[in-house]
């Protein structure tokens, strides 16, 4: 244990670090829709290195049953009061990669897709809220801190403090992590009251009302002991109306209790020197394998075999949030003026998917649009590309740019949220930095940065320096875990 933590424990009159239960809708590799799953799957491993017993509680989604049912241990079941009736709660347990994961089982709510949308999704996670709280007293683990993640868990502190008087739930400490403030879990208060029996006195702007709706995430922001989000820049941005989606009032009121901690990545999974999903291994001091990966990517996607053509790539949801409208505005112009190649792996808005299909026809042999997702191909894209494009409108943290850096694909990003915090722009005068960035949400600025990156590609010395510095950057979750450990200790 680090001396800093020993000293903090001494101040608190404790001998041990706190036990933590991370509660979330998804967790990699069990069930994943976005970066939230990567954080919940990786953070407990990094905390374990520090001596913190951190476990996970999540729904037993249908996709998990299909893949892991033979490894899951049934612990117990009981009836919980929900939606004016008694409903089944099954508690299952899975040990995976050294992490204990508790799974809440109910086929009515989790026997289909992970996020059902609309009212059905509100009902799914209101049920999850009740099941988590009712499961805690019978768990074979006694957490001191519940680390809650995103809107699906936002009502837990409110219910714990108002419906479990004298219970162990009321005595817990709650950390609320906002991974993406754009998703809040809004619906009518009447439904919240029906499902969970929430007292009407909490349906005010002071507690969980926002713009005429009851709001899961706002409740978490009001009732949790501490708040955090996934980068220092995003923690500042969400105090402003442009980014806050209506929550700027409570976040400014609790500014002293709001922090930003940059995510990391699982550097064992994303490791170019040991990745079984790429055709050649390489490291920052031995880059020949990266050229092999580029050739394999070109062959796989039907691109011209031109090792000297700069290859730009995106692995993304094709939405405006990810800056795809900027890409669509300048892609043809950029393709027309050089021999650059472009690879897209992802799906999203129909208009962007159609645009990319058309672009593939216009630039066949130099551009490939793979609509969908393939994990093996994603690793090859990171390893085989020269530049990684991520011009997000907003980005709480971002994982992809760090994976790209790990594989020596130079990031081109907009200066927002975690992209600002993790990508240092290249300075041609000092030779510092490992990426390219632009400030305004403007297609011309993106175009100019891609042009600048493309020019650097033809200078071997500059390019080697960029790759070496990008691959040298510490993107592991260990640093983030230490910051979370400090936060947990401060909460006690």
N, C-alpha and C positions, 0 to 999 in steps of 0.2 A: 504493500500500500504506500502511495506517495506521502511524503511528509506533510504536504499541504492538507491532505485529507485527514491524516492523523491529528493535525492541529485543530481542524474544524470539528472533528469528533470530540476532542478534549473540551473545546469550548461548549459543545452541546451536552457534555456529561455522558457521552455514549462511548461504547467500545466497538460497535459494528456499523457498517454502512447500511442505509435503509434498504428494505426490500420493496420492489417496484413491480406493479402489474400494468403492462401496456395494454390498453383497450382500443380496438380499432376494427373497422369493417373488413380490412384486407391485410394480408401479410405474405410477402414473398418467401418461398416459392409456392405456397399453398394456393393463394388466390390473389391475382394482381390486375388492377385496372390502371394504375399510375404509380408515381413516385412514392406515395404514401406507403404502399406495400413494401418497397425497398427499404424504407426507413424502419418500419416495424419489424421487418425480418432481420435487419443487420444490427440495429442498436443493441438488442439484448446480448449478442455475442461480444460486442465491444465493451459493454458494461461488465460482463462476466470477467474480463481480463483485469478489471479494477477491483474485483471482489464484491460486486453488487449482484444479488440474486434478482434477476429481472426476467419475468415471464410474460406471456402474451395471452389475452383472451379475445376471441373473435367468433363470428358465426360459423357454424358447420355447413358451409355452402355445398350445394349439390356437386360442384366441380371438385371439391375436396374429397367428398365421399367416393366419387368415381375413381379417384386416383390413390387415396391413402386408406381406404376403409379397413384393409387387413392389418394396418399398423396402429389403428386407433383403439384405445382402451376405454370401455364404458365405465364411468365412475358411479353415477347415480342419476336418478330422475325424480322430479316432484312437480306439483302443480303450483302455478303462480297466478296471482290475480291480475288480469289484464283485460281491458275492453269489456268490463262488467261481467267477466266470467273467469273460470279457472282454466288455464291453458298449460299444456305440457312444456316442461323444460328438461331437456336432457343435457347432462354434462359429460363430455368426452375429453380424453387426454391423449396428446401426441407428443412424443419426444423426437425432435428433428434437428439434426446438426448441433446437438448440445443445448437446444432451447426447448423448454417446456411450453407447450401451447394448449390452452384450454379452449374447447370448442362448444358453443351453445347450439344445441340441436333442436330443431322444430321444422318439420317438413312443410307446414303451412306457410312459414315465412322464409325459409331458406332452402326449399326444395327445388328452386328454379334459378333464375339468374341472380347475380350478386346485387345488382341495382335494378329494381323493377320500374322505377320512374313513377312520377305522380303520387297519388294518395297511397298506392300500394307500397311504395318505397318508404314513405313516412311511417306506415304501419309496421313494416319490417323492423325499422330501427327504433321505433318507440318500444316495440316488443323486446328488442335487444337490450335497451336501457333497463327495463324492468327485470329481465332475466339476469343481467350482470349483477345488479344490486341484490337480488334474492339469492344468487349463487354464492356470494362472498362468505357468508357465515359457515357454509358447509364445505368450503374449499380446503384442500390439503395444503394450503399455502396462506400465509397471513401477511399480505402487503401492508405497508405503512403509507405508500403513495400510489394513487391511481394516476397513471400518465395517459390522459385521454387524447384522442387524435381525431380532429375534424368534426363536422357537424353531427355525424351519426352518434357521437358520444356526449353531445353538449348538454343534454338534460340530466345527466347522471349527478352532477353536484347539486343541482336544484332539488331533485327528489331525495337525495341522501340527506340533505339538510332540513327538509320540510316534511318528509313522510316516514322517517325512520328514527324517531326521537329515542335517545338512549341506546340505539343500536350501534354496532361497530362501524356501520356505513357512515354514520354521522361524524365519527371521530377521524375518519381518513383525511389525508391531504390530497388535493386535486391539482394537477398541472394540466392545463388545456393548451394543446399545440394546434395552431392554425396552419394547415398545409396549403390551403387555397381558399381565401376568404370569399371568392365568387360563389362558392357552394355553401348554403347556410341551412337548408332543411326548413323551409317555410310552408305553413299551411294555416288553416283556420284554428283559432283557439278552441272552438267547440270540439274539434276532433281531438286535440291534445287532452282536453278535459275528459272526453269520453274514454280514450285509451288508457290514460294514466291517472285520472282523478286529480289533476293539478288544480289547486285553489284559484278561483277567479281573481283574487287580489293580486296575483302575479302577472295578470294580463294588462300590464301598463308599460309605457316607455322606459320606466325605471328598471324593469326586469326583463320580460321576454317579448314584448310587443315591438314590431317594427313595420311601419307602413301598412298597418291594418292586418298584419299576420302575426302569428306566434312563430318564434324563430329558435330552432335548436341551438345554433351557434351563439346567438346573443345570450341565451341562458348560460351557456358555458363561460362566456366572457364576463358575465356578472357574478356567478357563484363560485368559480374555481379560485383556488388560493393564489395561483400564479398563472400567467399567460406567457406563451412564447410562440415564435414562428421560426421559419426555417432559413432565415438569413438576417443579418443586421440591417441591410438596406431595406428589405421587405418590412421589417418591424417599424421602420420610419415611414415607409410609403403608405402603410395601411392606417396611419393616423390622418391621412389626407383624403378628402371626399372622392377624388378621382379613382383611388384604389380601394377604398374602404367598403364600398357596397352598402353604405348606410350605417356602418358600425363605428365611424370615426368618433362619435360622442363618447361611447363607453371606453374605447381604446385610448383616447386622450385622457379621460378621467383616471384610467388605470395605467398611465404611461410608466410610472415608477415600478410597476409590477409586470411590465412587458419587456421581454428580451428577444433577441434573435440569435439563433445558433445555426450555423451553416451545416447542412447535411454532408455526409461523406458517402463513399461507395464501398461495396464489398470488394476489396482488392484481391481476394482469393478467386472470386468468380470472374472479375475483370482483370486479367493478368496476361499481357501479350507474351510473356515468357513461359506460360504454362497453360494456355488456353487450348483445350482439346477441340474447340469448334473452329479454329482457324488452321490453314494448311501449313504454316511455318511459324515457329516461335521467334521472338526477337526481343531486344531490350534497348535502352537508350544508348548503350555503348556498342551495340551489335545490331544494325538496322537492316541487314540484307534480307531478313525474313519479311520485313514490311513490303519490300518490292515484290516478293513472291505473293503476298496477300493481295496486293494491288492487281497483279496479273490474274490471280484467281477470281477476283471480284469482276474484272472486265469480262473474263470468259463466262462466268456464271450468269451475268446479266446481258450478254450479247453486245458489249461495247467494243469499239475498235481497240485492237491490241497496240496501244500507244503508251509505253511506259513514261514518256516525257510529257504527256498531256496532263495538266493539273486536274485532279478529280475532286469535285466538291460533292458533299453528301448531306442528307438530312434523314434522321430517323425520328418521326414525329407524328402527332395528331395534326391533321391538316385543317386548322382552324385559324381565325383571326388572332386569337390569343397567342398562338405560336408564330404570328407574323407572316402567315402564308399569303396574305393579300399583298404584302411587300414583295415577296418572292415572285408572285404571278405578274406583278407590274414590271419587273426588270429582267426576268429570266431570258426571254427571247433576245433582247438587246445584248445581253452578255454572251449568249451562245453564238450570236452572229459575228461578234468582233474578235473571236479567238478560237483556238482548238480545244478549249476547256470541255471537260465532261461533267455530267451531273447525275446523281443517283438519289432517288427518293424511295424510302421504305416507310409506309404508313397508310393511314386512312382517315377519313373525316368528312368534312362538308362536301356534298355532291358537286358543287360548282368547282371546288379546287381539284377534286378527283378527276372531273371531266377536263379541266384545264391541263392537268398533267398527262392524261391520256393523249390529248391533242399535241402537247409538246413532244411527247415521245415519237409521234408520227412525223412531226416537223424536223426532229433532230435525231432520227433513228441512227443507231450506231454510236451516238455520243451521249444520249440521255436515256435513262431507264426509269420508268415509274412502276414500282412494285406496290400495287394497292393491296394492303393487308399487312400482316405481321408474321415474321418468322424469326425466332430467337437465334438460330444458327446464322441466318443471313445477317441479322443485326450485328453480331460479333464480327463477321467478315467485312461489313460496311465500315465499322469503326477502324478495323485494322487496315483495310485496303484503301481508304480515302486519304487524301492529302489535307483537305480542309473540311470542317464541320460547320454548317450554317445554322444559326439559332437566333433569329431576329425577333424575339418575343415582344408582344405588346406589354405584357407583364409576366414575371417569372418568379414565384416565391423563392425557390432555390434553384431548381434544375439539377438533374442528375446527368443528362446526356452530355453536357459540355465537359463534365469531369471524366466520364468514361472516354470521351474523345481524347482528352489530354493524356489519359493513361495509355492510350494506344498510339499516341503521336500524331493524331489528326488535329490540326490547328484550328481552334474555335474562332468563329466570326459571330459576334453577339451584339445585341443591343444592351446598353448600359442600364439595366433595370434589375431590381431584386438581387437574387443570388448570382446572376450572371455578372453583375458589377463586382460582387464580392469574391468571385472565384477566378475571373479571367483578367490578368494584367495585360493591358495593350502593349504591343511592341513599340519600342522607341528606337527609331533608326539612328539617333545620335548617340545614345548610351548603350545600345544593344540589349537593353533590359526588356522583359515581358515575353509573353508566349502566345499572344492572340491578337485579334483585331476587334475593335469595338466602335460603335457609333452611338450618339446621344439621343437624337430625336427619332420619333417613330415616322420615318420618312424613307420612301423607296429609293430616292436618289442617294441618300447617305449609305444605305445598304449596298447599292450598286458600286459606289465609289470605294467602299471598304473591300468588296470582292475584287475589284480591279487592283487595289493596293496589294492584297494578298497574292493575287495572280502574278503580279510583277515580282514579288519577293520569291516566288516559287522558282524562278529561273536563276536565282543566285544561290548556288549550293551552300556557301558559307552561312548566309542568313537562314536558309531553310533548316540546315542541320542544327543551328543554334536554337531556333524556335522549337524544333522537335525535342531536343535535349532538355530545354527548360520546361516544356510542357510535361514531359514524362517524369521530370524530377520533382514536380510539385506534389506535395503531400495531400492526397485526396481520400485517404483512408478514414474510416469512421472513428478511429481512436481519439483524435483531438475533439471531435464533437461529443463523444461519450464522456470525456473528462469535463466538458462544460455542463453537460446534463447532470453529472455526478455532483458538481458544485451547486447547481440549481436545486437538486433534491435535498442536499444538506442545508441549504439556506431556508428551505421550506419547513424544516422540522422545528 
